[in-house]
Amino acid sequence: MTSVAADQEPPMPTSAAGTSGGATALGAGFQAFLSFRGPDTRRGFTDTLYHALVDAGVRVFRDDDELRVGKTIGGALLRAIDDSKLYIPIFSRSYATSKWCLRELARIVDDTSRSRGNKKILPIFFDVEPDDVKLKTSLYSDALVEHQKKFPDEVNAWRESLVEVGKIKGWSLKNYGGQGELTKLVVEEVLDELKTKHRYVTEHLIGMDDRVAAIKKSLDIHAGGVRLVGIHGMGGIGKTTLAKVIFNQLSSEFGNCGSFLNDIREESKKDGLVKLQAKLISDIVNSRVIGKIDDVGYGIKRIEETLCNKKALIILDDVDKSEQIEKLIGSSLYSGTRIIITTRNRSLLQIRGFKYEILAYEMREMNSKDALQLFSRHAFCGDSPPDDYNHLSTEIVHVTGGLPLALEVIGSLLYSKEEVIWIETLEKLRSIPEEEVQKKLKISFDVLDEFQRHIFLDIACFFVSEDITDPIYMWTDCKFFPQSGIKVLINMSLIKILKNNKLWMHDQLRDLGREIVRQENPIEPEKRSRLWIKEEILDVIRSKERKGKVQGLDLDGRHTQILLTNDKFERFPHLRFLKLCNGTFVGDFVNCHTKLRWISWDSPPPDIRWAICIYNM
């Protein structure tokens, strides 16, 4: 036995990292605390369990009551108890004879009760019965009688702690094949418990306070009833990050009854909803043993049975079908339950016949001040750019349109890069969106039908900041069904119609649409569906080849005289939209065969007398 002076704090036990010494071990923080009676289990079961936990990557504090002297628990030991998330008391025959074990247990029970569900006790009944710990037999009761003589002020607290922990369902060695099997089960349970329900969020949270406050106000967790909030907005704008922040801040209010179902759109493609249903139930009941779920219908039944009597906090992230909401939460939610849904499509939040109302919250782009700060965090590891990079940074932030995903990706890309790379990147961003950002945004485009895609690309190439009235006529005549299509695009946060009836599209979405068109043929513009760059259009018009894929032209002739003849029109058999600025038509168009549906002619020659006769209009 190691001895220490009475006025010394005992040496720290070995940590899970394999280091000795208080400061180093404590600096890492502990996840599990083992409380045991040294003479009973130190060289046997406790040692086996300790090393099994360490090998599994768990940071463990292994206490030994034989190594301590004095009258009170030392500061290092108190910190170890307070820092730990899981407590594993190993109840053996002489556990209650140790005043140190009982002091630890009282502290553990107190810490757990004050943690509001964030800490847990996992008792092991090694060679005793739960009734022994609950003081229903003489084994521990006799030990407390002896303690009463020396520690009358503490015994009542020890007695209450033993009774309380004895009621917790734990492991009894006699119920398993041996210590090896019990060790394995304990390690599995510890690892499962340590899968913290808090979600990782970036340390660079800018401009979130007002949004968090708005969502919390809508959720009003201290009110009764059930509340659902749907966060909707374009891809990459921060919906999932906002949901994570809310989940992390509020989960303690719901004890262990919380579930964050991430990336439902992709997960449901891979395994359907059954796996997601199983994860939700497992999260809420805090157990991996939930029985087999064979189909969605049975999954709904199990979810309703689970949620009907538990106040839960649930996040459904990246929902793209309304049925996912219905089949993942059912219709029997317990009062106090709060649910957050993130989606790109606002219309999914209005479910016909659904029992609960979903309050909508629109996620908007960042303001310029917050956007510059977020960009600076990633590009410079500071809150603002250096003076010599201020102009470039401001320009890049402007190009991204306050989209957090773009700011993070591009800022990280430019970190520690020389100025010439910054200038080149800015020029590239003005013509081609960053690939990672584009991939994220394109998810919304990919789910559109053929007609909705036509409308989206037309707006991106020709109609941003234009009155919606004129293109509506064209899309109607082309049978693109614009009334319903426009509504879909609005619900998907791909466009907005401003109060002055002008079409609005985020700069990153505009650039995405134009890049989609450019990728139709990166080398030969005449083989793309839409052209809006003057130099490319002039080259295409001069060419005598047939341009069978071109559907729209935006031709600016303010600095170049543009003459459009019948022959040139004939080379665009599928042209349906022409926007012409300061150009003119020359010749006879009576026999012109084209699918042109709309001409926007800005600043025609003032003295022109003209007539255009186009068949099949």
Secondary structure, DSSP 8 states (H G I E B T S, - for coil): -----TTS-------TTS--SHHHHHHH--SEEEEE-HHHHTTTHHHHHHHHHHHTT--EEE--GGG--SSS--HHHHHHHHH-SEEEEEE-TTGGG-HHHHHHHHHHHHHHHHTTTS-EE--EESSS-HHHHTT-SHHHHHHHHHHHHH-TTTHHHHHHHHHHHHTS--EEGGGSS-HHHHHHHHHHHHHHHTS-SS----S---S-HHHHHHHHHHH-TTSSS-EEEEEE--TTSSHHHHHHHHHHHHGGGGTT-EEEE--HHHHHHHHTTHHHHHHHHHHHHT-S------SHHHHHHHHHHHHTT---EEEEEEE-SHHHHHHHHTT---TT-EEEEEES-GGGG--TT-SS-EEEEE-----HHHHHHHHHHHHHSSSS--GGGHHHHHHHHHHHTT-HHHHHHHHHHHTT--HHHHHHHHHHHHHS--HHHHHHHHHHHHTS-HHHHHHHHHIIIIITTSBSHHHHHHHHHTT--HHHHHHHHHHTTS-EE-TTSBEE--HHHHHHHHHHHHTT-SS-GGGSSEE--HHHHHHHHH--S--TT--EEEEE-SSS-EEEEHHHHHT-TT--EEEEESEEEES--TT------EEEEES--TT-------TT-
